[in-house]
Amino acid sequence: MHIQADTERCIGAGMCALTAPDLFDQSDHDGTVVLLRAGVCGQEVAEAARAAVEACPSGALTLTD
């Protein structure tokens, strides 16, 4: 599984970083998403990634296999 983050679409709400802090952070410059790990392995990490994607209000995050 692979995470993609569209920083152009991101509104800086920070739900990803709150939901999955091991996978996401926010830019100090503008608050947009910073992807800490693009690759996801393990069930617990995959569940956190899915929860972050669902929580993103702008739809800036996607998961691919």
N, C-alpha and C positions, 0 to 999 in steps of 0.2 A: 504494500500500500504506500502511496506517495501523496504528500500534501502539497498543494499549490496555493500561493497567496498572491492576490492581485493588489499591490499597494496603491494603484491608481483608483481602485474601487473602494478601498478601506476608508472608513470615516473616523477611525481612532477610538471606537467605543471601548475597546479593551476587554471585551468578553472572552476572546480567545486566550489572552494571558491569564485571566482570572480562572477560566475553566481548565486550561491545560498549561500551566506555567513551565513545564518541562519541554514543551514544544514551541511555545510562542512567547514573545516579549513585545514591547512597544518601543518605537523609536524615540529617543530623547529629543530629536529635532522637531518632529511633527505629530508624534503619537500613533503613527500608522504601524501596522503589524510588522514584526520582525520574526522570521521563521528560524527557529533554533535548530530544528532537525526536519529535513524533508522526507526522509525515509521513516516509515512506521513499521515496527515489528513487535509482536507480542500482543496478546488480547487486551490487557489493561491499557496499554498505550493506544491501541486502535480505538478502544471505547472512548478514551479521553479526546482523541482527535475527532471522532464523530460528534461528540457532544459540543466541541468547540465550533465545528462547522455549522451545526444546527443553531448554536447560540449567536452566531455572527449576524448582526442586523443588516449589514450591507451586502451579504452574499459574496464577500471577497475571498472566502476559503472554499477549496474543493478537494475532494479525495479521489484518487484514481488507483486502480489495481495494477 
